[in-house]
């Protein structure tokens, strides 16, 4: 029980740190402006709507907190990788 709580807490902390990295990358892109920034802004909104819908389905299906957090972390890491290449 304690291990599961600890693992979830670490996953949440890492999600927060990873999300801050993506936010910083996006803010830098938005500050530069241009077509790439517009595309990223539209993609960001679309991804957030899809992630919220997917999470709602996961919760409705009985997914654990840890599974939901890991799913978000996977998406955030993918965004960080994609943004760092651009």
Secondary structure, 3 states (H helix, E strand, C coil): CHHHHHHHHHHHHHHHHHHHHHHHHHHHHHHHCCHHHHHHHHHHHHHHHHHHHHHHHHHHCCCCHHHHHHHHHHHHHHHHHHHHHC
